[in-house]
Amino acid sequence: MRDFDTGRGGFPQVRMRRMRRDTFSRRLMREHHLTVDDLIYPVFVLEGNGLREAVASMPDVERVSIDELLKEAAVLVALGIPAVALFPVTPLTCKTEDAREAYNPDGLAQRAVCALKKKFPDLGVITDVALDPFTTHGQDGLIDAGGYVLNDETTEVLVKQALSHAAAGADIVAPSDMMDGRIGQIRAALERAGHRNTRILAYAAKYASSFYGPFRDAVGSAGNLAGGNKYSYQMDPANSDEALWEVSLDLDEGADMVMVKPGMPYLDIVRRIKDQFGAPTFVYQVSGEYAMLKAASQNGWLDEHAVVMESLLAFKRAGADGILTYYAKQAAQWLRDAAGSAPR
């Protein structure tokens, strides 16, 4: 323990609370700040027109048709949110074992990208590259007769999917499947096709977490998965060093950004990755995290504004450069309200 000179009066010369006494001094020593520039809004997209469907396990989150997506985008742009992440809700009739709808140039995700980039060219559009919304079994890849997810065969389909998203105008393709080697294959294919500026956000450290349940409800893959799991390709929650290995491989293969998912239970992973690589590091405050905060707030057990903003600031403190959160729109409004009420 550090030996401090307590001075004549026996009191410490260093009083940490001095700088905490007043608002102005707390502001002057604040190490991390959350801004609207840190926020990415995930949206679930439906077929149809004029449709909004509530997600029961995610209060205040809706699945929206493309025309309603454009209305949402107008709000996001007005709030200054830099990017949106799209997740299509694939009709059951379009799901197959080979997931061929994933790379349909006229598919839901592809049409949503086109519509967004046409109307809001400066809004960043991120697309999910994974097969679980398109497979009859709910896994993120193609499977063999025993149900094992096939790595290289899946990667071939992922490449087609990423190319279709880039052709539609996606700014960032985000492989969330956790197949080995897929970043290098996608990067090479994008280069060959002339999509040199299409960025790759690699879900490099995606854990086999129990916090994804509401998301699977939202995209309609929970029923297809039918009690199955993704342990053979998503990371074991017990592992930390493995995340660094995964990130290193994805960066070497051409990833522009890396993702840690979930968020709050894995702040240590965010910190280790940022310290080790210094690369753009993103984090996903996943559906289960959102649902917990929302439910506790609705029951009056927590102050929603306070705990949400604290949780988002924690991601910044851990080293995150960007945060995917279903609270993005609300947080952006809270930040704007706070800025408007600040003294000038």
C-alpha positions as a LaTeX table, in Angstrom:
\begin{tabular}{lrrr}
\hline
Residue & $x$ (\AA) & $y$ (\AA) & $z$ (\AA) \\
\hline
Met1 & 0.00 & 0.00 & 0.00 \\
Arg2 & 1.31 & 3.45 & $-0.92$ \\
Asp3 & 2.69 & 5.39 & 2.05 \\
Phe4 & 1.15 & 8.87 & 2.00 \\
Asp5 & 2.35 & 11.76 & 4.11 \\
Thr6 & $-0.74$ & 12.63 & 6.07 \\
Gly7 & 0.53 & 16.08 & 7.06 \\
Arg8 & 0.39 & 17.87 & 10.42 \\
Gly9 & $-3.30$ & 17.43 & 10.95 \\
Gly10 & $-3.19$ & 13.73 & 10.28 \\
Phe11 & $-5.40$ & 14.11 & 7.21 \\
Pro12 & $-4.41$ & 12.84 & 3.74 \\
Gln13 & $-2.89$ & 15.35 & 1.32 \\
Val14 & $-4.44$ & 13.40 & $-1.53$ \\
Arg15 & $-8.22$ & 13.48 & $-1.30$ \\
Met16 & $-9.74$ & 11.81 & $-4.34$ \\
Arg17 & $-13.14$ & 13.23 & $-3.50$ \\
Arg18 & $-12.03$ & 16.82 & $-4.07$ \\
Met19 & $-12.38$ & 16.46 & $-7.83$ \\
Arg20 & $-15.74$ & 14.73 & $-7.45$ \\
Arg21 & $-17.29$ & 17.52 & $-5.38$ \\
Asp22 & $-18.64$ & 19.72 & $-8.18$ \\
Thr23 & $-20.09$ & 19.17 & $-11.62$ \\
Phe24 & $-17.46$ & 21.33 & $-13.33$ \\
Ser25 & $-14.52$ & 19.39 & $-11.87$ \\
Arg26 & $-16.12$ & 16.05 & $-12.61$ \\
Arg27 & $-16.53$ & 17.19 & $-16.22$ \\
Leu28 & $-12.92$ & 18.35 & $-16.44$ \\
Met29 & $-11.51$ & 14.99 & $-15.36$ \\
Arg30 & $-13.97$ & 12.76 & $-17.26$ \\
Glu31 & $-11.98$ & 10.19 & $-19.22$ \\
His32 & $-14.57$ & 8.79 & $-21.61$ \\
His33 & $-17.54$ & 10.23 & $-23.45$ \\
Leu34 & $-20.46$ & 8.70 & $-25.34$ \\
Thr35 & $-21.64$ & 10.55 & $-28.44$ \\
Val36 & $-24.11$ & 9.86 & $-31.21$ \\
Asp37 & $-21.12$ & 9.00 & $-33.41$ \\
Asp38 & $-20.70$ & 5.79 & $-31.38$ \\
Leu39 & $-24.16$ & 4.40 & $-32.13$ \\
Ile40 & $-25.39$ & 1.87 & $-34.71$ \\
Tyr41 & $-29.08$ & 0.96 & $-34.85$ \\
Pro42 & $-30.04$ & $-2.66$ & $-35.64$ \\
Val43 & $-33.34$ & $-3.04$ & $-37.53$ \\
Phe44 & $-35.41$ & $-6.12$ & $-38.38$ \\
Val45 & $-36.90$ & $-5.92$ & $-41.89$ \\
Leu46 & $-40.10$ & $-7.61$ & $-43.08$ \\
Glu47 & $-41.65$ & $-8.35$ & $-46.44$ \\
Gly48 & $-44.75$ & $-6.32$ & $-47.27$ \\
Asn49 & $-45.85$ & $-2.70$ & $-47.09$ \\
Gly50 & $-46.97$ & $-0.51$ & $-44.24$ \\
Leu51 & $-46.10$ & $-3.22$ & $-41.71$ \\
Arg52 & $-44.86$ & $-2.89$ & $-38.16$ \\
Glu53 & $-44.81$ & $-5.97$ & $-35.94$ \\
Ala54 & $-43.92$ & $-5.87$ & $-32.27$ \\
Val55 & $-41.26$ & $-8.26$ & $-30.99$ \\
Ala56 & $-42.82$ & $-9.65$ & $-27.82$ \\
Ser57 & $-39.51$ & $-10.42$ & $-26.11$ \\
Met58 & $-38.06$ & $-7.00$ & $-26.99$ \\
Pro59 & $-40.54$ & $-4.31$ & $-25.89$ \\
Asp60 & $-40.54$ & $-1.19$ & $-28.13$ \\
Val61 & $-38.63$ & $-3.02$ & $-30.89$ \\
Glu62 & $-40.49$ & $-3.72$ & $-34.12$ \\
Arg63 & $-40.03$ & $-5.60$ & $-37.34$ \\
Val64 & $-40.70$ & $-3.16$ & $-40.18$ \\
Ser65 & $-41.36$ & $-3.38$ & $-43.91$ \\
Ile66 & $-39.05$ & $-1.49$ & $-46.27$ \\
Asp67 & $-41.32$ & 1.56 & $-46.58$ \\
Glu68 & $-41.45$ & 1.81 & $-42.79$ \\
Leu69 & $-37.68$ & 1.25 & $-42.65$ \\
Leu70 & $-37.27$ & 4.43 & $-44.69$ \\
Lys71 & $-39.32$ & 6.32 & $-42.11$ \\
Glu72 & $-37.09$ & 4.93 & $-39.38$ \\
Ala73 & $-34.01$ & 5.95 & $-41.35$ \\
Ala74 & $-35.27$ & 9.52 & $-41.64$ \\
Val75 & $-35.41$ & 9.70 & $-37.84$ \\
Leu76 & $-31.94$ & 8.19 & $-37.51$ \\
Val77 & $-30.47$ & 10.67 & $-39.98$ \\
Ala78 & $-32.13$ & 13.57 & $-38.17$ \\
Leu79 & $-30.62$ & 12.36 & $-34.90$ \\
Gly80 & $-27.16$ & 12.06 & $-36.48$ \\
Ile81 & $-26.81$ & 8.29 & $-36.06$ \\
Pro82 & $-24.10$ & 7.25 & $-38.54$ \\
Ala83 & $-25.20$ & 3.74 & $-39.49$ \\
Val84 & $-27.94$ & 1.13 & $-39.46$ \\
Ala85 & $-27.52$ & $-2.67$ & $-39.32$ \\
Leu86 & $-30.09$ & $-4.72$ & $-41.25$ \\
Phe87 & $-31.46$ & $-8.13$ & $-40.27$ \\
Pro88 & $-34.03$ & $-9.66$ & $-42.63$ \\
Val89 & $-37.00$ & $-11.70$ & $-41.42$ \\
Thr90 & $-37.18$ & $-14.39$ & $-44.08$ \\
Pro91 & $-40.59$ & $-15.95$ & $-44.83$ \\
Leu92 & $-40.78$ & $-19.67$ & $-44.11$ \\
Thr93 & $-41.49$ & $-20.36$ & $-47.77$ \\
Cys94 & $-38.07$ & $-18.92$ & $-48.69$ \\
Lys95 & $-36.06$ & $-21.02$ & $-46.23$ \\
Thr96 & $-34.17$ & $-23.99$ & $-47.63$ \\
Glu97 & $-31.40$ & $-26.33$ & $-46.55$ \\
Asp98 & $-28.98$ & $-24.69$ & $-48.98$ \\
Ala99 & $-29.96$ & $-21.11$ & $-47.95$ \\
Arg100 & $-30.08$ & $-19.94$ & $-51.57$ \\
Glu101 & $-32.33$ & $-17.00$ & $-50.67$ \\
Ala102 & $-29.34$ & $-15.48$ & $-48.85$ \\
Tyr103 & $-27.78$ & $-14.39$ & $-52.15$ \\
Asn104 & $-30.94$ & $-13.66$ & $-54.14$ \\
Pro105 & $-30.25$ & $-10.25$ & $-55.79$ \\
Asp106 & $-33.94$ & $-9.44$ & $-55.31$ \\
Gly107 & $-34.01$ & $-10.69$ & $-51.73$ \\
Leu108 & $-35.38$ & $-8.71$ & $-48.82$ \\
Ala109 & $-32.01$ & $-7.57$ & $-47.47$ \\
Gln110 & $-30.78$ & $-6.60$ & $-50.92$ \\
Arg111 & $-33.92$ & $-4.56$ & $-51.68$ \\
Ala112 & $-33.73$ & $-2.88$ & $-48.29$ \\
Val113 & $-30.13$ & $-1.84$ & $-48.95$ \\
Cys114 & $-31.03$ & $-0.41$ & $-52.36$ \\
Ala115 & $-33.94$ & 1.57 & $-50.91$ \\
Leu116 & $-31.86$ & 3.00 & $-48.08$ \\
Lys117 & $-28.89$ & 4.01 & $-50.22$ \\
Lys118 & $-31.17$ & 5.62 & $-52.80$ \\
Lys119 & $-32.95$ & 7.81 & $-50.28$ \\
Phe120 & $-30.23$ & 8.29 & $-47.66$ \\
Pro121 & $-26.89$ & 7.92 & $-49.45$ \\
Asp122 & $-24.88$ & 9.22 & $-46.49$ \\
Leu123 & $-26.35$ & 6.80 & $-43.96$ \\
Gly124 & $-24.02$ & 3.87 & $-43.44$ \\
Val125 & $-25.65$ & 0.52 & $-44.20$ \\
Ile126 & $-24.33$ & $-2.65$ & $-42.56$ \\
Thr127 & $-25.61$ & $-6.06$ & $-43.63$ \\
Asp128 & $-25.52$ & $-9.34$ & $-41.75$ \\
Val129 & $-23.67$ & $-12.11$ & $-43.59$ \\
Ala130 & $-24.89$ & $-15.39$ & $-42.11$ \\
Leu131 & $-27.26$ & $-18.13$ & $-43.15$ \\
Asp132 & $-29.44$ & $-18.71$ & $-40.09$ \\
Pro133 & $-32.32$ & $-16.51$ & $-41.35$ \\
Phe134 & $-32.40$ & $-18.58$ & $-44.55$ \\
Thr135 & $-31.94$ & $-22.19$ & $-43.43$ \\
Thr136 & $-34.72$ & $-24.58$ & $-42.50$ \\
His137 & $-32.67$ & $-25.77$ & $-39.52$ \\
Gly138 & $-31.72$ & $-22.37$ & $-38.10$ \\
Gln139 & $-27.96$ & $-22.94$ & $-38.15$ \\
Asp140 & $-25.57$ & $-20.30$ & $-39.52$ \\
Gly141 & $-24.34$ & $-22.63$ & $-42.23$ \\
Leu142 & $-24.98$ & $-25.70$ & $-44.33$ \\
Ile143 & $-25.15$ & $-28.98$ & $-42.46$ \\
Asp144 & $-24.26$ & $-32.61$ & $-43.18$ \\
Ala145 & $-26.47$ & $-35.64$ & $-42.56$ \\
Gly146 & $-25.48$ & $-35.62$ & $-38.88$ \\
Gly147 & $-26.35$ & $-31.96$ & $-38.39$ \\
Tyr148 & $-22.74$ & $-30.75$ & $-38.23$ \\
Val149 & $-22.21$ & $-27.31$ & $-39.77$ \\
Leu150 & $-19.88$ & $-27.57$ & $-42.77$ \\
Asn151 & $-17.23$ & $-24.87$ & $-42.82$ \\
Asp152 & $-15.92$ & $-24.60$ & $-46.38$ \\
Glu153 & $-19.23$ & $-25.31$ & $-48.08$ \\
Thr154 & $-20.86$ & $-22.63$ & $-45.92$ \\
Thr155 & $-18.13$ & $-20.15$ & $-46.79$ \\
Glu156 & $-18.91$ & $-20.54$ & $-50.50$ \\
Val157 & $-22.49$ & $-19.43$ & $-49.85$ \\
Leu158 & $-21.37$ & $-16.61$ & $-47.57$ \\
Val159 & $-19.18$ & $-15.24$ & $-50.34$ \\
Lys160 & $-22.17$ & $-15.18$ & $-52.69$ \\
Gln161 & $-24.25$ & $-13.47$ & $-50.02$ \\
Ala162 & $-21.63$ & $-10.80$ & $-49.33$ \\
Leu163 & $-21.22$ & $-10.11$ & $-53.06$ \\
Ser164 & $-24.99$ & $-9.68$ & $-53.45$ \\
His165 & $-25.03$ & $-7.19$ & $-50.57$ \\
Ala166 & $-22.12$ & $-5.22$ & $-52.00$ \\
Ala167 & $-23.78$ & $-5.13$ & $-55.42$ \\
Ala168 & $-26.92$ & $-3.75$ & $-53.77$ \\
Gly169 & $-24.88$ & $-0.93$ & $-52.26$ \\
Ala170 & $-24.02$ & $-2.09$ & $-48.74$ \\
Asp171 & $-21.23$ & $-0.03$ & $-47.21$ \\
Ile172 & $-20.21$ & $-2.73$ & $-44.75$ \\
Val173 & $-20.74$ & $-6.48$ & $-44.85$ \\
Ala174 & $-20.64$ & $-8.11$ & $-41.44$ \\
Pro175 & $-20.01$ & $-11.87$ & $-41.39$ \\
Ser176 & $-21.50$ & $-13.10$ & $-38.11$ \\
Asp177 & $-21.28$ & $-16.83$ & $-38.82$ \\
Met178 & $-17.89$ & $-17.68$ & $-37.25$ \\
Met179 & $-16.76$ & $-20.00$ & $-40.06$ \\
Asp180 & $-12.98$ & $-20.34$ & $-40.32$ \\
Gly181 & $-11.36$ & $-18.50$ & $-43.23$ \\
Arg182 & $-14.47$ & $-16.74$ & $-44.45$ \\
Ile183 & $-13.06$ & $-13.21$ & $-44.08$ \\
Gly184 & $-10.21$ & $-13.93$ & $-46.48$ \\
Gln185 & $-12.54$ & $-15.55$ & $-49.00$ \\
Ile186 & $-15.02$ & $-12.66$ & $-48.84$ \\
Arg187 & $-12.26$ & $-10.04$ & $-49.07$ \\
Ala188 & $-10.76$ & $-11.70$ & $-52.14$ \\
Ala189 & $-14.16$ & $-11.99$ & $-53.84$ \\
Leu190 & $-15.00$ & $-8.35$ & $-53.15$ \\
Glu191 & $-11.68$ & $-7.27$ & $-54.63$ \\
Arg192 & $-12.18$ & $-9.37$ & $-57.74$ \\
Ala193 & $-15.66$ & $-7.93$ & $-58.23$ \\
Gly194 & $-14.42$ & $-4.34$ & $-57.94$ \\
His195 & $-15.94$ & $-3.71$ & $-54.49$ \\
Arg196 & $-12.65$ & $-2.49$ & $-53.08$ \\
Asn197 & $-14.23$ & 0.01 & $-50.71$ \\
Thr198 & $-16.82$ & $-2.36$ & $-49.28$ \\
Arg199 & $-15.72$ & $-2.72$ & $-45.69$ \\
Ile200 & $-15.80$ & $-5.91$ & $-43.65$ \\
Leu201 & $-16.93$ & $-5.86$ & $-40.03$ \\
Ala202 & $-15.95$ & $-9.30$ & $-38.78$ \\
Tyr203 & $-17.82$ & $-10.82$ & $-35.88$ \\
Ala204 & $-14.43$ & $-12.05$ & $-34.74$ \\
Ala205 & $-15.28$ & $-12.90$ & $-31.13$ \\
Lys206 & $-18.86$ & $-14.13$ & $-31.19$ \\
Tyr207 & $-19.63$ & $-16.29$ & $-28.21$ \\
Ala208 & $-22.09$ & $-19.18$ & $-27.93$ \\
Ser209 & $-24.13$ & $-17.07$ & $-25.56$ \\
Ser210 & $-27.51$ & $-17.55$ & $-23.94$ \\
Phe211 & $-28.27$ & $-13.85$ & $-24.44$ \\
Tyr212 & $-29.40$ & $-14.22$ & $-28.08$ \\
Gly213 & $-32.88$ & $-15.66$ & $-27.49$ \\
Pro214 & $-34.98$ & $-12.54$ & $-28.25$ \\
Phe215 & $-33.02$ & $-11.90$ & $-31.46$ \\
Arg216 & $-33.81$ & $-15.39$ & $-32.72$ \\
Asp217 & $-37.46$ & $-14.71$ & $-31.99$ \\
Ala218 & $-37.25$ & $-11.45$ & $-33.91$ \\
Val219 & $-35.75$ & $-12.94$ & $-37.08$ \\
Gly220 & $-37.79$ & $-16.12$ & $-36.88$ \\
Ser221 & $-34.95$ & $-18.61$ & $-36.51$ \\
Ala222 & $-35.68$ & $-19.81$ & $-32.97$ \\
Gly223 & $-38.31$ & $-22.30$ & $-34.11$ \\
Asn224 & $-36.06$ & $-23.65$ & $-36.85$ \\
Leu225 & $-33.19$ & $-24.17$ & $-34.42$ \\
Ala226 & $-35.62$ & $-26.21$ & $-32.29$ \\
Gly227 & $-33.47$ & $-26.68$ & $-29.23$ \\
Gly228 & $-30.23$ & $-27.02$ & $-31.19$ \\
Asn229 & $-27.08$ & $-25.10$ & $-30.35$ \\
Lys230 & $-24.15$ & $-23.42$ & $-32.06$ \\
Tyr231 & $-21.36$ & $-24.65$ & $-29.82$ \\
Ser232 & $-19.33$ & $-26.17$ & $-32.67$ \\
Tyr233 & $-18.60$ & $-22.80$ & $-34.28$ \\
Gln234 & $-19.33$ & $-19.97$ & $-31.84$ \\
Met235 & $-16.82$ & $-19.37$ & $-29.06$ \\
Asp236 & $-16.93$ & $-20.94$ & $-25.61$ \\
Pro237 & $-17.84$ & $-18.24$ & $-23.04$ \\
Ala238 & $-15.01$ & $-19.57$ & $-20.84$ \\
Asn239 & $-12.31$ & $-18.49$ & $-23.31$ \\
Ser240 & $-10.44$ & $-15.20$ & $-23.52$ \\
Asp241 & $-7.09$ & $-15.89$ & $-25.21$ \\
Glu242 & $-8.95$ & $-17.59$ & $-28.05$ \\
Ala243 & $-10.65$ & $-14.28$ & $-28.87$ \\
Leu244 & $-7.27$ & $-12.68$ & $-29.55$ \\
Trp245 & $-6.38$ & $-15.53$ & $-31.88$ \\
Glu246 & $-9.68$ & $-15.15$ & $-33.73$ \\
Val247 & $-9.25$ & $-11.39$ & $-34.11$ \\
Ser248 & $-5.68$ & $-11.78$ & $-35.31$ \\
Leu249 & $-6.78$ & $-14.21$ & $-38.03$ \\
Asp250 & $-9.64$ & $-11.99$ & $-39.21$ \\
Leu251 & $-7.45$ & $-8.89$ & $-39.37$ \\
Asp252 & $-4.80$ & $-10.81$ & $-41.30$ \\
Glu253 & $-7.48$ & $-11.96$ & $-43.74$ \\
Gly254 & $-8.63$ & $-8.41$ & $-44.48$ \\
Ala255 & $-11.21$ & $-7.38$ & $-41.87$ \\
Asp256 & $-11.48$ & $-3.61$ & $-41.49$ \\
Met257 & $-13.24$ & $-3.79$ & $-38.12$ \\
Val258 & $-13.85$ & $-6.48$ & $-35.54$ \\
Met259 & $-16.85$ & $-7.22$ & $-33.35$ \\
Val260 & $-17.29$ & $-8.64$ & $-29.88$ \\
Lys261 & $-20.70$ & $-10.17$ & $-29.18$ \\
Pro262 & $-22.39$ & $-10.07$ & $-26.64$ \\
Gly263 & $-21.45$ & $-6.84$ & $-24.94$ \\
Met264 & $-21.70$ & $-6.32$ & $-21.19$ \\
Pro265 & $-20.66$ & $-9.85$ & $-20.13$ \\
Tyr266 & $-17.58$ & $-9.55$ & $-22.37$ \\
Leu267 & $-16.14$ & $-6.11$ & $-21.57$ \\
Asp268 & $-12.85$ & $-7.78$ & $-20.67$ \\
Ile269 & $-12.65$ & $-9.16$ & $-24.22$ \\
Val270 & $-13.26$ & $-5.72$ & $-25.73$ \\
Arg271 & $-10.47$ & $-4.28$ & $-23.60$ \\
Arg272 & $-7.99$ & $-7.04$ & $-24.46$ \\
Ile273 & $-8.68$ & $-6.76$ & $-28.18$ \\
Lys274 & $-8.35$ & $-2.99$ & $-28.24$ \\
Asp275 & $-5.14$ & $-3.07$ & $-26.23$ \\
Gln276 & $-3.62$ & $-5.85$ & $-28.33$ \\
Phe277 & $-4.49$ & $-4.69$ & $-31.84$ \\
Gly278 & $-5.65$ & $-1.06$ & $-31.74$ \\
Ala279 & $-7.98$ & $-1.87$ & $-34.63$ \\
Pro280 & $-11.51$ & $-0.45$ & $-34.94$ \\
Thr281 & $-13.35$ & $-2.50$ & $-32.33$ \\
Phe282 & $-17.14$ & $-2.76$ & $-32.15$ \\
Val283 & $-19.44$ & $-4.34$ & $-29.61$ \\
Tyr284 & $-23.03$ & $-5.56$ & $-29.80$ \\
Gln285 & $-25.38$ & $-4.91$ & $-26.89$ \\
Val286 & $-27.46$ & $-7.92$ & $-27.79$ \\
Ser287 & $-31.17$ & $-8.64$ & $-27.54$ \\
Gly288 & $-30.96$ & $-10.36$ & $-24.16$ \\
Glu289 & $-29.12$ & $-7.40$ & $-22.67$ \\
Tyr290 & $-31.72$ & $-5.05$ & $-24.09$ \\
Ala291 & $-34.60$ & $-7.20$ & $-22.83$ \\
Met292 & $-33.20$ & $-7.31$ & $-19.30$ \\
Leu293 & $-32.74$ & $-3.55$ & $-19.09$ \\
Lys294 & $-36.16$ & $-2.92$ & $-20.61$ \\
Ala295 & $-38.00$ & $-5.38$ & $-18.38$ \\
Ala296 & $-36.37$ & $-4.12$ & $-15.19$ \\
Ser297 & $-37.13$ & $-0.54$ & $-16.18$ \\
Gln298 & $-40.74$ & $-1.27$ & $-17.02$ \\
Asn299 & $-41.15$ & $-2.92$ & $-13.63$ \\
Gly300 & $-39.77$ & 0.17 & $-11.93$ \\
Trp301 & $-36.73$ & $-1.67$ & $-10.62$ \\
Leu302 & $-34.20$ & 0.42 & $-12.55$ \\
Asp303 & $-34.04$ & 3.94 & $-13.96$ \\
Glu304 & $-33.97$ & 3.18 & $-17.69$ \\
His305 & $-32.20$ & 6.34 & $-18.82$ \\
Ala306 & $-29.53$ & 6.01 & $-16.14$ \\
Val307 & $-28.73$ & 2.33 & $-16.61$ \\
Val308 & $-28.79$ & 2.44 & $-20.41$ \\
Met309 & $-26.43$ & 5.39 & $-20.62$ \\
Glu310 & $-24.17$ & 3.83 & $-17.99$ \\
Ser311 & $-24.04$ & 0.56 & $-19.92$ \\
Leu312 & $-23.21$ & 2.34 & $-23.19$ \\
Leu313 & $-20.51$ & 4.40 & $-21.51$ \\
Ala314 & $-19.05$ & 1.16 & $-20.12$ \\
Phe315 & $-18.52$ & $-0.05$ & $-23.69$ \\
Lys316 & $-16.58$ & 3.12 & $-24.48$ \\
Arg317 & $-14.51$ & 2.75 & $-21.31$ \\
Ala318 & $-13.68$ & $-0.82$ & $-22.31$ \\
Gly319 & $-12.33$ & 0.42 & $-25.65$ \\
Ala320 & $-15.21$ & 0.11 & $-28.10$ \\
Asp321 & $-15.25$ & 2.44 & $-31.09$ \\
Gly322 & $-18.83$ & 1.67 & $-32.06$ \\
Ile323 & $-21.85$ & 0.13 & $-30.35$ \\
Leu324 & $-24.70$ & $-1.79$ & $-31.94$ \\
Thr325 & $-27.65$ & $-1.28$ & $-29.63$ \\
Tyr326 & $-31.42$ & $-1.38$ & $-29.86$ \\
Tyr327 & $-31.29$ & 1.69 & $-27.65$ \\
Ala328 & $-29.41$ & 3.72 & $-30.29$ \\
Lys329 & $-32.37$ & 5.85 & $-31.30$ \\
Gln330 & $-33.41$ & 6.55 & $-27.70$ \\
Ala331 & $-29.83$ & 7.19 & $-26.58$ \\
Ala332 & $-29.28$ & 9.63 & $-29.44$ \\
Gln333 & $-32.37$ & 11.54 & $-28.37$ \\
Trp334 & $-31.22$ & 11.56 & $-24.75$ \\
Leu335 & $-27.84$ & 12.91 & $-25.82$ \\
Arg336 & $-29.50$ & 15.61 & $-27.89$ \\
Asp337 & $-31.78$ & 16.56 & $-25.00$ \\
Ala338 & $-28.79$ & 16.76 & $-22.66$ \\
Ala339 & $-26.88$ & 18.95 & $-25.10$ \\
Gly340 & $-29.89$ & 21.22 & $-25.49$ \\
Ser341 & $-30.23$ & 21.70 & $-21.75$ \\
Ala342 & $-26.54$ & 22.34 & $-21.15$ \\
Pro343 & $-25.53$ & 25.93 & $-20.30$ \\
Arg344 & $-24.02$ & 27.95 & $-23.14$ \\
\hline
\end{tabular}
